[in-house]
Amino acid sequence: MSPLIIPIFALLIPIIAILAGTVFKPWMELQRRKMELEADKVAEKAAQYASQTERLEQRVRVLERIATDRGADLSDEIEALRENPARDRLEQH
């Protein structure tokens, strides 16, 4: 083994560390920024889905209320007609 290999490696290690730091650090920053942007997109989509889900739930509540309220009113009207069929016929003429 050559006696020059040890000093060469001793000089190469700090040089490689400096070069790696100048390349690796910006790359890591770029990756972090990409992840932040992706997280923002996902959060925005989640908010949109939550908003859409809330609107759909409100619409379903309204439809349920219409169906149940109208059903009760209709049932009462039918029962009222059954109880007084003659009176209703007289009122129509």
Number of C-alpha atoms within 10 A of each C-alpha: 5 5 7 8 10 11 9 10 11 10 11 12 11 11 12 11 12 12 11 11 12 11 11 13 11 11 12 11 11 12 12 12 12 12 12 12 12 12 12 12 12 12 12 12 12 12 12 12 12 12 12 12 12 12 12 12 12 12 12 12 12 12 12 12 12 12 11 12 12 12 12 12 11 12 12 12 12 11 11 12 14 11 11 10 10 10 10 13 10 8 7 6 5
